[in-house]
Structure formats: C-alpha cells, structure tokens
Amino acid sequence: MKANREYELLVRRHPDLTDQVEVVEIATGEVALFWDTTPAQTRRLARALKADLAQLEADEFLRRWRRWEPG
C-alpha cells in the first residue's frame, strides 16, 4: 500500500522558533517520524516527504526516512 494511505504529514511552523515536521500513522495517530527543523529546512524536507509518501510503499518509505530521523 502506498505510504500516503498509511501516513499523514504534519508541519508546524513556529515564529522565531524551530519548526516541527511529523509523519503520523493515520490508523493510530502515533508519530512515526519526527524532526525539529529550521524554517529554511522545513519547506525542502516537507516537499521531499510528500513526494516519497506519494511514490513509495509504506514499509519502503519508513526504511528510507528512519535513517534521517535524529537519534
């Protein structure tokens, strides 16, 4: 199943603070992936995540993006 059927992308922008980018499991509402980003990084990261959510299968999407999630 495509990742965009299983996961939702949430972007929270905070003025003068770090933005938050989350990938949330639709069925449970649990956060699967999470990043704190600078405003300059947020748009690029969100665009890349959206593209992969639309193109990749759910398990492949998680495998690809987990390696970029902060430890």
CORHUCOR-V758064 format. One record per residue. N is the residue number from 1. RES is the residue in one small letter. PSI is psi in radians with two decimals (none if undefined). NEAR is the number of other C-alpha atoms within 12 Angstrom. Layout:
BEGIN
N&RES&PSI&NEAR + N&RES&PSI&NEAR
END
This chain:
BEGIN
1&m&2.45&15 + 2&k&2.53&20 + 3&a&-0.59&30 + 4&n&-0.15&27 + 5&r&-0.33&23 + 6&e&-0.38&26 + 7&y&2.62&32 + 8&e&2.46&30 + 9&l&2.23&34 + 10&l&2.25&28 + 11&v&2.16&29 + 12&r&2.08&22 + 13&r&2.33&21 + 14&h&2.13&15 + 15&p&2.32&10 + 16&d&0.26&10 + 17&l&-3.14&14 + 18&t&2.37&18 + 19&d&2.87&24 + 20&q&2.34&26 + 21&v&2.19&34 + 22&e&2.52&31 + 23&v&2.09&36 + 24&v&2.38&26 + 25&e&2.14&23 + 26&i&-0.76&19 + 27&a&-0.61&13 + 28&t&-0.35&12 + 29&g&0.11&16 + 30&e&2.54&17 + 31&v&2.16&21 + 32&a&-0.64&28 + 33&l&2.60&30 + 34&f&2.38&31 + 35&w&2.46&31 + 36&d&2.24&25 + 37&t&2.76&25 + 38&t&2.74&21 + 39&p&-0.61&22 + 40&a&-0.54&15 + 41&q&-0.46&19 + 42&t&-0.86&27 + 43&r&-0.79&20 + 44&r&-0.77&16 + 45&l&-0.81&29 + 46&a&-0.72&30 + 47&r&-0.77&17 + 48&a&-0.73&20 + 49&l&-0.77&33 + 50&k&-0.76&27 + 51&a&-0.80&18 + 52&d&-0.61&28 + 53&l&-0.65&30 + 54&a&-0.47&22 + 55&q&-0.57&18 + 56&l&2.73&24 + 57&e&2.71&20 + 58&a&-0.82&26 + 59&d&-0.65&21 + 60&e&-0.68&19 + 61&f&-0.87&30 + 62&l&-0.74&28 + 63&r&-0.77&17 + 64&r&-0.76&19 + 65&w&-0.35&27 + 66&r&-0.55&19 + 67&r&-0.32&14 + 68&w&-0.13&16 + 69&e&2.37&19 + 70&p&2.46&12 + 71&g&none&9
END
